[in-house]
Amino acid sequence: MERDVDGNGGGGAAAASPTDPDFKRPAFLELFFDLVYVFALVTLATTLAENLTWTGAAETLVLLLAFTMIWALTVWGADSLDLERPSGQGQLIWVAAASLLLAAAAADSYGDHALLFAVTYVFIHASTSVYYSLVDSTRTLLPSVIRIQIWEGVAGVGWIGGALVGGSGQLPIWALAVVVEYSAAGFGWPVPGIGRSRARDWRLAGGRVAERYRQFVIVALGVSIFVTGTTFSMSEYTMERAWALAVVFGTVVLMWRIPGRSGTPARRGGGGSGERSGRHCGCLLCHPAPWTAAPRPTPRTRHATDSAVAGGP
């Protein structure tokens, strides 16, 4: 039976009790895996800060949703892995390493590294499906794995096709691929003959998943504080920059207050991927603020920063 790990509210400050017999803390390897996605978040934020336009925001959103899909599927599948076994550890380390390459390619994913990004993204999904098909001795996840891979294969055509097309056609094709992925996930990856995936098909430990998400958000917001403080310390001290520092820090505090208001673990662990994606978007919007607010704002960056800071929470 799953219990509400956020019942005390407090903006996520209250975690699940370690004495709760139903609560399983995330393994150290899982937290190490999350660090790769913090790097991906910072990479996307830096890219967005350098191109803070509507087109840049759309490009970054597509990439963010791609990273979130891998992260969410890995989190859900981790409940079926025995991370004490070398095979389970190897799978998580492999996905982390491939995701690191994906994050490194993200900065130029709409340029020379488009095909590298697309192939790596598709290969992560394919290799994960092969792993679960071969290693999951209970075969309880096999129908879900087949459903997911069929839809990811359809979306993969769009990812690789968009990279080959390049130019102005790349973003619409990749956006369509993301729509296919999230629409399929929203309907349980339906496939004729084997039906659709349901929440009970995933062996989710809601408290553990919620704890991983909370820790990920805290680390991501910590990066915002680090970047803000570093940028401020390297700039001339003025009242305008001090005010920018206060605004960005206040925004980070607001972002910290939000995660504890999201309801039951079942919703957070299994059905809350859309909500989780929205919060990742909020964290991402807050990251460009230090670069655009602290050094020497122009009329263009003022408007862009106002939108990012106000839109994040």
C-alpha atoms as one frame of an Amber mdcrd trajectory, in Angstrom:
protein
   0.000   0.000   0.000   1.358   3.376  -1.002   1.343   6.262   1.401   1.304
   9.981   0.889   4.843  11.196   1.333   3.785  14.810   0.990   0.912  14.817
   3.383   2.577  17.356   5.634   2.938  19.926   2.845   5.782  22.283   3.664
   6.938  22.731   0.105   8.612  19.336  -0.054  10.596  19.837   3.131   8.889
  16.886   4.780  10.076  13.644   3.269   8.702  10.176   3.757   9.574   8.659
   7.073  12.570   6.325   6.840  10.806   4.019   9.344   7.828   3.547   6.995
   7.987  -0.128   5.921   6.465   0.767   2.534   9.070   3.412   1.785  12.139
   2.502  -0.250  14.841   5.112  -0.568  16.463   5.711  -3.963  19.712   3.853
  -4.471  22.922   5.871  -4.666  23.317   4.817  -8.307  19.915   6.301  -9.125
  20.936   9.649  -7.649  24.156   9.492  -9.678  21.992   8.916 -12.759  19.972
  12.039 -11.917  23.141  14.149 -11.948  23.485  13.515 -15.678  20.066  15.062
 -16.159  20.983  18.039 -14.048  23.849  18.571 -16.515  21.343  18.229 -19.357
  19.132  20.835 -17.706  22.036  23.276 -17.355  23.054  22.656 -20.987  19.540
  23.386 -22.224  19.297  26.468 -20.008  22.596  27.817 -21.339  21.466  27.216
 -24.908  18.153  28.933 -24.218  19.902  31.902 -22.598  21.963  32.378 -25.749
  18.853  32.286 -27.947  16.036  33.599 -25.776  13.473  33.881 -28.562  10.210
  32.094 -29.320  12.014  29.812 -31.753  14.760  29.147 -29.231  12.164  28.383
 -26.559  10.361  25.933 -28.875  13.621  24.180 -29.779  14.605  23.886 -26.124
  11.158  22.628 -25.107  11.339  19.805 -27.652  14.739  18.731 -26.299  13.569
  19.020 -22.695  10.585  16.768 -23.365  12.898  14.229 -24.995  15.168  14.154
 -21.933  12.155  13.958 -19.618  10.774  10.952 -21.493  14.006   9.004 -21.019
  14.230  10.050 -17.372  10.627   9.087 -16.613  10.817   5.690 -18.319  14.087
   4.937 -16.546  12.580   5.921 -13.189   9.548   3.713 -13.733  11.599   0.786
 -14.989  14.082   1.062 -12.108  11.476  -0.412  -9.757  11.764  -3.630 -11.748
  15.573  -3.654 -11.714  17.629  -5.310  -9.017  20.269  -2.626  -8.574  22.259
  -4.992  -6.376  22.963  -7.139  -9.430  25.696  -6.180 -11.917  23.249  -6.409
 -14.826  20.881  -3.882 -13.219  23.735  -1.545 -12.358  25.178  -1.893 -15.849
  21.888  -0.941 -17.466  21.529   2.225 -15.398  25.178   3.188 -15.959  24.777
   2.629 -19.708  21.699   4.862 -19.911  23.535   7.501 -17.845  26.561   7.394
 -20.163  24.424   7.585 -23.310  22.384  10.414 -21.757  25.613  12.272 -21.028
  26.489  12.062 -24.735  22.952  13.189 -25.532  23.304  16.199 -23.233  26.687
  17.096 -24.715  25.208  17.011 -28.220  22.153  19.045 -27.201  23.948  22.395
 -27.430  24.325  22.000 -31.209  21.454  19.597 -31.783  19.888  21.942 -34.337
  23.178  22.207 -36.173  26.085  19.883 -36.859  25.197  17.457 -34.039  21.565
  16.918 -35.030  22.078  13.381 -36.344  24.269  12.423 -33.361  21.547  13.606
 -30.983  18.770  11.794 -32.853  20.632   8.489 -33.228  21.709   8.514 -29.579
  18.170   9.256 -28.420  16.647   6.462 -30.509  19.391   4.011 -29.490  18.803
   4.667 -25.774  15.165   3.612 -26.132  15.988   0.610 -28.323  18.793  -0.694
 -26.089  16.629  -0.309 -22.977  13.858  -2.335 -24.608  16.332  -5.066 -25.552
  17.646  -5.154 -21.977  14.215  -5.595 -20.399  13.280  -8.205 -22.996  16.355
 -10.307 -22.210  16.904  -9.765 -18.494  13.416  -9.450 -16.973  12.933 -13.089
 -15.965   9.348 -12.551 -14.794   8.338 -11.184 -18.235   5.787  -8.978 -16.468
   7.101  -5.881 -18.231   7.484  -7.491 -21.663   4.068  -6.402 -23.037   4.690
  -2.825 -21.890   8.200  -2.880 -23.357   6.852  -4.042 -26.714   4.184  -1.339
 -26.722   6.636   1.403 -25.831   9.235   0.321 -28.370   6.698   0.186 -31.190
   5.692   3.778 -30.528   9.274   4.883 -29.926  10.173   3.288 -33.246   7.499
   5.385 -34.951   8.765   8.512 -33.220  12.356   7.511 -33.999  11.634   7.850
 -37.713  10.732  11.465 -37.024  13.822  12.095 -34.898  16.258  10.716 -37.448
  14.282  12.091 -40.398  14.243  15.571 -38.878  17.993  15.447 -38.289  18.580
  14.464 -41.925  16.261  17.189 -43.217  17.849  19.876 -41.023  17.268  23.585
 -41.486  13.827  25.047 -40.891  12.158  21.648 -41.293  13.955  20.021 -38.366
  12.028  21.654 -35.523   8.506  20.833 -36.837   9.462  17.202 -37.493  11.044
  16.773 -34.065   8.066  18.491 -32.450   5.760  16.039 -34.211   7.891  13.136
 -32.930   7.529  14.446 -29.363   3.765  14.817 -29.802   3.600  11.187 -30.971
   5.604  10.016 -27.941   3.602  11.885 -25.325   0.249  11.179 -26.962   1.068
   7.473 -27.027   2.183   7.604 -23.390  -0.977   9.453 -22.397  -3.124   6.674
 -23.887  -0.963   3.863 -22.491   0.944   3.130 -25.712  -2.002   1.288 -27.331
  -1.118  -1.449 -29.821  -3.662  -3.619 -31.667  -3.654  -7.159 -30.330  -1.896
  -6.472 -27.020  -3.919  -3.541 -25.748  -2.541  -0.669 -23.733  -0.316  -0.312
 -20.691  -1.974   0.444 -17.348  -0.643   1.714 -14.032  -0.773  -1.746 -12.457
   1.604  -3.060 -15.138   4.408  -0.986 -13.595   5.804  -2.045 -10.229   6.035
   1.497  -8.948   7.127   2.433  -5.430   5.416   5.812  -5.301   7.345   7.101
  -2.288  10.706   6.240  -3.839   9.822   7.842  -7.161   8.532  10.969  -5.426
  11.730  11.157  -3.369  13.872  10.937  -6.498  11.904  13.686  -8.139  12.177
  15.912  -5.059  15.931  15.457  -4.899  16.307  16.140  -8.610  14.418  19.426
  -8.342  16.403  20.542  -5.289  19.721  19.884  -7.070  18.477  21.672 -10.202
  17.420  24.703  -8.168  20.783  24.589  -6.400  22.432  25.054  -9.785  20.371
  28.222 -10.252  21.621  29.566  -6.916  25.213  28.670  -7.792  25.042  30.344
 -11.210  23.307  33.419  -9.800  25.823  33.884  -7.001  28.810  33.282  -9.266
  27.555  35.682 -11.935  26.811  38.368  -9.356  30.224  38.032  -7.708  31.984
  38.457 -11.067  30.039  41.605 -11.969  30.161  45.164 -10.742  28.103  45.585
  -7.583  25.202  47.912  -8.326  21.689  48.309  -6.941  20.247  47.110 -10.245
  22.233  43.871 -10.116  21.471  43.434  -6.423  17.773  43.715  -7.248  18.198
  41.119 -10.037  19.931  38.817  -7.550  17.057  39.184  -5.071  14.415  38.531
  -7.748  16.131  35.387  -9.043  16.673  34.054  -5.510  13.038  34.750  -4.658
  11.971  32.869  -7.777  14.094  29.872  -6.758  12.422  29.897  -3.339   9.004
  29.892  -5.011  10.066  26.966  -7.171  11.184  25.119  -4.033   7.777  25.690
  -2.441   5.838  24.133  -5.318   6.960  20.443  -5.360   5.239  19.502  -2.098
   1.756  20.339  -3.366   1.261  17.572  -5.888  -0.894  14.960  -4.207  -0.517
  11.233  -3.855   2.518   9.144  -4.712   0.574   7.112  -7.241  -0.050  10.262
  -9.182   3.518  11.450  -8.765   5.076   8.095  -9.509   3.028   6.753 -12.385
   0.539   9.237 -13.726   2.337  12.484 -13.029   4.779  12.565 -15.926   3.001
  15.505 -17.515   3.101  17.438 -14.262   6.746  16.492 -13.799   7.545  17.735
 -17.306   5.870  21.034 -16.483   8.006  21.502 -13.408  11.167  20.668 -15.323
  10.127  23.388 -17.768   9.732  25.775 -14.853  13.210  24.979 -13.549  14.578
  25.442 -17.050  12.977  28.871 -17.405  14.581  30.008 -14.155  18.089  29.021
 -15.255  18.564  31.657 -18.002  17.612  34.437 -15.588  21.088  34.818 -13.979
  22.816  35.192 -17.355  20.326  37.736 -18.673  19.582  39.643 -15.472  22.876
  39.958 -13.650  25.539  41.190 -16.099  24.315  44.135 -18.202  20.663  43.900
 -19.242  19.439  45.464 -22.479  15.820  46.227 -23.418  15.667  42.887 -25.270
  17.042  40.845 -22.380  14.884  42.701 -19.872  11.711  41.488 -21.605  13.125
  38.000 -22.064  14.182  37.792 -18.425  10.814  39.050 -17.189   9.094  36.308
 -19.178  11.483  33.594 -17.937  11.372  34.612 -14.269   7.597  35.103 -14.224
   6.881  31.992 -16.283   9.063  29.573 -14.334   6.983  29.278 -11.130
